């Protein structure tokens, strides 16, 4: 589903990843993090897709909201587990969305 976002400016956190073959609890943790992120002040929405690589884009009101999410204790634990067993590699990019438009048939 495409996230509903407000009029810019706001921020996008782009998480691009390559998984390992280990699945041990990954889907459950991903769902928990999705639900937890939705509860964070400043969270706007997210979009995610996975094939050979995974791309998740989360949208946030400001950089403070992003920093607070990064430091949220359950998220810290999930990131640690990701490094230890679920991800071969990943990259995070943070971007300011200055303009946006859409189309719907």
N, C-alpha and C positions, 0 to 999 in steps of 0.2 A: 504494500500500500504506500502511496506517496504521502509524505508528511504534509500536514497543513501548517504553514508558517506565516508569521505576521509580516507586515510591511518592514523591509530592511531599515536600519541595519540590525543584524544579529550575527551570531557566530556559528560556524560549522566545524565539527571535529570529524575528520575523515580517518577511519581506522581501516587499513588495508592489511590483510593477513594471509599467510599460507599455513595450513594446518599440518600437524603431524598425523600419523595413523592412529594415535591414541584417542579414543572417544570417551573414556572413563568419566562420566558425569558432565561432559561438555554441554549437552543440550539443556540439562536442568540448570546449570549455572548460567548459561546464556539467557534463559527465560527469567531467572531470578534477577539478573542484572538489568534486564529490560524493565521489569516491574519496579525495581528500586530506582532506576534512573527517572522514571515517570513521576516519582514522588519528590524529586529534588527541586528545590527552588531554582527558577531560571531555566528549567528544562522546557523545550518547545516540542520536540518530536524526533523521530528517527526513521531511517530507511536502511534496509539491509538486503544483500544478495550474496550468494556463494556458489561458485563453480570451482575452477582451479584455484582461484583466489577468492577471498571474502572481502567485501567492502561494506562497511557500516558507516553511515553518516548520521551523526546526532547534531541537533540544533539547540543552541543555548542563547539565552538573553545577553550574557556578557562574559567576560573572561573570569570574573569572580565565581560565577556559577560553574564554569568549567573546572577551575581550580578546586572548588569545594567537592565536585564529583570525583575528581582524581584522588582526593584525599579521604573520601568516604571509606570507612574501615572495611566494609564488606567488599567494596570495589577493589581496595588494595589487596585483599586476600585473593580475589578472582584473578587479578592481574598476575600475582605471584604464581598461582596455579597454571595460568596460561603460559608463562615463561617456562615453567618446569615440565609441563607435559602436553599442552594442546597446540602450541604454535611452533612452527619451524622458524618463522620470521614474521615480523610485522613492522608497519610504519604508521606513525600518527602525524597528521597535518592539521593545523588549526587555521581557519580562514575567516576573514570578515566578509560577510555577505553584504554587498553594497546595493545590489540591484537584483530583482527577480521578476519573472513573469511566468504565466502558465497558459495552458490550452486544455480545454475539455470538450469533447464532442457530445 
